Amino acid sequence: MIAVLFLLVQWLSVPSAPVATESDRAAQRAADGTSWFAATVTNEAEVSSAKWTVAGLGVFEAYVNGRRVGEVGFPCGEVDLTPYVRAGERQMLAVNVTAYPLNATTLDYNAPDRAEKRTATVRNKGITGDVWLELRPRDTPFESAFATADVHRHEVTVSVEGRAKPSDEAYRLTARMGTLDGEVVRTFEGACRPDAAGNLSLTAVWPDVRTWDVDTPQNRYRCAVEIRTASGELLDALTPFEFGFRQVEVQGRDILLNGTPIHIRALFNDWSVNNGADGMAAASDAACRETCSRALDAGYNLFIAGNYAFRAGCVTHLGGLLRACDASGMLYSF
């Protein structure tokens, strides 16, 4: 049986680890801000493929049980942990993170047509987002899935990102739409062939779908996607994802949400974007929900973030705030 598992672990900083202040690798990169992060994991079953994936500024050196197993640099990459993951054994994963700017100077964008040159710095050092161990079938061409809505046609399109090779044989894609409690309310299935980029997509009509709106944020779904061969053999089961059936459009001076004009009451909030380490230190799902609750109580329905002083490396992980916006009915613009 093919399975794709996501093992979530708590990553802890190692306060006793030394922090380098000198140059490293014959001055090829600065080592200021080096820090260690570690987590212990236990995988109960044998896996055919395990990769550690990261994106960010700097260099990330991965270790398993004290053994250096690979390195990832900007902008993103992955380390193959397959030879080191053993079933039933408690193992220590550690990451040595070195924060460094891409260049000595950077451009600070205050408007689309205006940029100022500044000395480059790294504001958000260390791990500022979710980290997970991804276990998936070996050599699977499929990565992740997402859904887009057409409220006028009552259609949902499920897209699968991957690297599938064009072929005469079609895949069979199954998308099970369920409530957040796990009850399956709709199942869509159909044949599809990879496009030029290696992605799959399936469009289906959903007449009784419940739309997500600022007044109905509870109308969210969890979608589970399976890909099979034309004969029915299971190739991959992707990690389920949550989504709201909604569509934003602009007509003249009006902004439409699900085909209806919406009056925006915006609040500029760069807490999740430009506050750096202080913002991330205070970040939690509970804090994000409280932020949305207070803004809604004050009469706002949109957060605007990142309009000014945007520069590479200033954006921290937005997952918690986006989840809170989705659950509370708050719109978000970046």
C-alpha positions in Angstrom: 0.0 0.0 0.0 1.3 3.4 -0.9 1.0 6.1 1.7 2.2 9.7 2.2 2.8 10.7 5.7 3.6 14.1 7.3 5.3 13.8 10.6 5.0 17.1 12.5 7.7 17.7 15.2 8.5 20.5 17.6 11.8 22.1 16.7 13.6 23.5 19.7 16.5 26.0 19.6 19.6 24.9 21.4 20.6 27.8 23.6 23.9 26.3 24.7 25.2 25.9 21.1 28.0 28.3 20.2 27.2 31.2 17.9 29.8 31.9 15.3 30.9 35.5 14.7 33.8 34.9 12.3 33.7 34.2 8.6 33.3 30.7 7.5 34.6 28.6 4.5 37.5 30.9 3.7 35.3 34.0 3.9 33.0 32.7 1.2 30.0 33.5 3.5 29.5 35.2 6.8 28.8 33.0 9.8 27.3 35.6 12.1 24.0 34.5 13.5 24.7 30.7 13.3 22.3 28.8 15.5 21.3 25.2 16.0 17.8 23.6 16.0 17.0 20.1 16.9 14.0 17.6 17.0 13.5 14.0 17.8 11.3 11.8 15.6 10.2 8.2 15.5 8.8 6.7 12.4 6.8 3.5 13.0 6.9 2.1 9.5 9.5 1.5 6.7 9.6 4.3 4.1 10.8 4.3 0.6 11.6 8.1 0.5 12.2 10.7 3.2 13.3 14.3 2.3 13.8 17.4 4.4 12.7 20.5 2.6 13.4 24.1 3.5 13.1 27.6 1.9 14.8 30.7 3.2 17.8 33.0 3.2 21.0 31.5 4.4 22.5 28.0 4.6 20.9 25.1 6.3 23.1 22.1 7.2 21.2 19.0 8.2 22.4 16.3 10.6 20.9 12.9 11.6 22.1 11.5 14.9 25.1 13.9 14.8 26.1 12.9 11.2 26.1 15.7 8.6 23.9 14.5 5.7 23.4 17.5 3.5 23.1 21.2 3.0 20.5 23.6 1.5 21.0 27.2 0.4 18.8 30.0 -0.8 16.2 30.0 -2.1 15.1 26.5 -1.3 16.0 22.8 -1.6 15.8 19.4 0.0 18.0 16.9 1.7 17.5 13.2 1.1 17.2 11.4 4.4 16.0 8.1 3.0 19.2 6.2 4.0 19.1 7.4 7.5 15.4 7.0 8.5 14.9 3.7 10.3 11.6 2.2 11.4 10.8 2.1 15.1 14.0 4.0 16.1 14.1 7.3 17.9 16.3 9.6 15.9 17.7 13.1 16.4 17.4 15.6 13.5 19.4 18.8 13.8 19.9 21.8 11.6 22.7 24.3 11.7 21.3 27.6 10.4 23.6 30.4 9.2 21.9 33.7 8.3 23.6 35.8 5.7 22.4 38.3 3.0 22.6 37.4 -0.7 24.7 40.5 -1.5 26.4 43.4 0.3 23.6 45.7 -0.8 19.9 45.3 -1.5 17.1 47.3 -3.0 14.4 48.6 -0.6 11.1 48.9 -2.6 8.8 51.6 -1.3 6.7 51.7 -4.5 6.7 49.7 -7.7 8.7 52.4 -9.5 10.9 53.5 -6.7 13.7 51.5 -5.1 16.5 52.7 -2.7 19.8 50.9 -2.4 20.6 49.9 1.2 23.2 47.8 3.1 21.9 44.2 3.1 20.9 42.6 6.4 19.0 39.5 7.4 16.1 40.5 9.8 14.7 37.0 10.4 17.4 34.7 11.6 16.9 31.0 12.3 13.8 29.0 11.6 10.7 31.2 11.4 8.2 28.9 10.0 6.8 25.3 10.1 9.2 22.5 9.7 8.2 18.9 8.9 9.6 15.6 7.8 7.9 14.6 4.5 7.6 10.9 3.8 6.4 9.9 0.3 6.6 7.2 -2.3 9.9 6.9 -4.1 10.1 8.7 -7.4 6.5 9.9 -7.3 6.0 12.7 -9.9 3.3 14.4 -7.8 3.9 17.1 -5.2 0.8 18.8 -3.9 -2.7 19.9 -4.8 -4.9 22.9 -4.5 -8.5 24.0 -5.6 -9.8 27.0 -7.4 -13.4 28.1 -7.7 -15.6 29.6 -10.4 -18.7 30.8 -8.5 -20.5 31.8 -11.6 -20.4 28.3 -13.1 -20.5 26.5 -9.8 -17.3 24.7 -10.8 -14.3 23.6 -8.8 -11.0 22.8 -10.4 -8.6 20.5 -8.5 -5.0 20.9 -9.7 -2.1 18.6 -8.9 1.4 20.0 -9.2 4.1 17.6 -10.3 6.5 16.5 -12.9 4.5 13.9 -14.7 5.6 13.1 -18.2 3.2 13.5 -21.1 1.9 10.1 -22.3 -0.9 8.5 -24.2 -2.2 6.9 -21.1 -4.4 9.1 -18.9 -4.3 9.2 -15.1 -7.5 8.9 -13.0 -7.8 11.7 -10.4 -10.2 11.3 -7.4 -11.0 14.3 -5.2 -13.1 13.7 -2.1 -14.5 16.9 -0.6 -15.4 16.7 3.1 -16.2 18.9 6.0 -13.5 19.8 8.5 -15.0 17.1 10.7 -14.2 14.5 8.1 -17.6 13.8 6.6 -17.3 13.3 2.8 -20.0 15.4 1.0 -18.8 15.1 -2.6 -16.5 12.9 -4.7 -15.3 13.9 -8.1 -13.4 11.5 -10.4 -12.2 11.7 -13.9 -9.4 11.0 -16.4 -6.8 13.6 -17.1 -3.5 13.9 -18.8 -0.4 16.0 -17.7 0.0 19.4 -19.3 3.3 20.7 -20.7 4.5 21.4 -17.2 3.7 18.0 -15.8 0.6 19.0 -13.8 -2.8 17.4 -13.6 -6.2 19.1 -13.3 -9.8 18.1 -13.0 -12.9 20.4 -13.3 -16.3 19.4 -12.0 -19.7 21.1 -11.4 -20.7 21.4 -7.7 -24.3 22.8 -7.7 -24.9 22.8 -3.9 -21.4 24.0 -2.8 -21.4 26.4 0.1 -19.4 29.5 -0.6 -16.9 31.0 1.9 -17.6 34.6 2.7 -16.7 37.1 5.5 -20.0 36.2 7.1 -19.8 32.4 6.5 -16.1 31.5 7.3 -17.4 28.1 8.6 -18.0 27.1 4.9 -14.6 25.4 4.4 -13.8 22.0 3.0 -11.0 19.5 3.3 -10.0 17.9 0.0 -8.2 14.5 -0.3 -6.7 13.7 -3.7 -5.7 10.3 -5.1 -4.0 9.6 -8.4 -4.4 6.2 -10.1 -3.4 4.6 -13.3 -6.1 4.1 -16.0 -6.5 0.5 -14.7 -7.1 1.7 -11.2 -3.7 1.1 -9.5 -3.1 3.6 -6.7 0.0 5.7 -7.5 -0.2 8.4 -4.8 -2.4 9.8 -2.1 -1.6 13.5 -1.4 -1.8 15.2 1.9 -5.4 16.6 2.3 -5.7 20.4 2.2 -8.4 22.9 3.4 -10.0 25.5 1.2 -12.9 27.9 0.9 -15.0 28.0 -2.3 -14.7 31.7 -3.2 -13.8 34.1 -6.0 -12.5 37.6 -5.9 -12.9 39.9 -9.0 -12.5 43.5 -9.9 -15.1 45.3 -12.0 -14.4 49.0 -12.6 -14.0 50.5 -9.2 -15.8 47.6 -7.4 -14.3 44.6 -5.7 -16.5 41.6 -5.9 -16.5 38.6 -3.5 -18.4 35.7 -5.0 -20.0 38.0 -7.5 -21.3 40.6 -5.0 -19.7 44.0 -4.3 -18.0 44.1 -0.9 -17.1 47.3 1.0 -13.6 47.1 2.2 -12.7 48.4 5.7 -8.9 47.9 5.7 -6.4 47.9 8.5 -2.7 48.1 7.7 -1.1 45.3 9.7 2.6 44.4 9.0 3.0 42.4 12.1 3.4 39.2 10.1 5.7 40.7 7.5 8.1 43.3 8.9 8.3 42.8 12.6 11.1 40.2 12.3 12.2 38.2 15.3 9.9 40.1 17.7 6.8 39.3 15.7 7.7 35.7 15.3 8.6 35.3 19.0 5.1 36.4 19.9 3.4 34.4 17.1 1.1 31.5 17.7 -2.2 30.3 16.3 -4.0 31.6 19.4 -2.4 35.0 19.0 -3.3 35.1 15.3 -6.9 34.3 16.1 -7.0 37.0 18.8 -5.6 39.5 16.3 -8.4 38.7 13.8 -11.1 38.8 16.6 -10.1 42.2 17.8 -9.9 43.6 14.2 -13.3 42.2 13.4 -14.8 43.6 16.6 -13.4 47.0 15.6 -15.2 46.8 12.3 -12.4 45.9 9.9 -12.6 43.1 7.3 -9.3 43.3 5.5 -5.6 43.2 6.6 -3.1 45.0 4.3 0.5 43.9 4.8 3.8 44.6 3.2 3.1 47.7 1.3 6.2 49.7 2.2 9.9 49.0 3.0 9.6 45.5 1.4 13.0 43.8 0.9 14.2 40.2 0.5 14.1 38.3 3.8 11.6 40.5 5.6 8.7 38.1 5.1 8.2 35.6 7.9 5.9 32.6 7.9 2.3 33.7 7.4 0.6 30.3 7.9 -0.8 31.0 11.3 -2.3 34.3 10.4 -3.7 33.0 7.1 -5.4 30.1 8.9 -6.8 32.5 11.4 -8.2 34.8 8.6 -9.7 31.8 6.9 -11.4 30.6 10.1 -12.7 34.1 11.2 -13.8 35.7 7.9 -11.0 38.2 7.6 -9.6 39.1 4.2 -5.9 39.4 3.7 -3.9 41.4 1.1 -0.2 41.2 0.5 
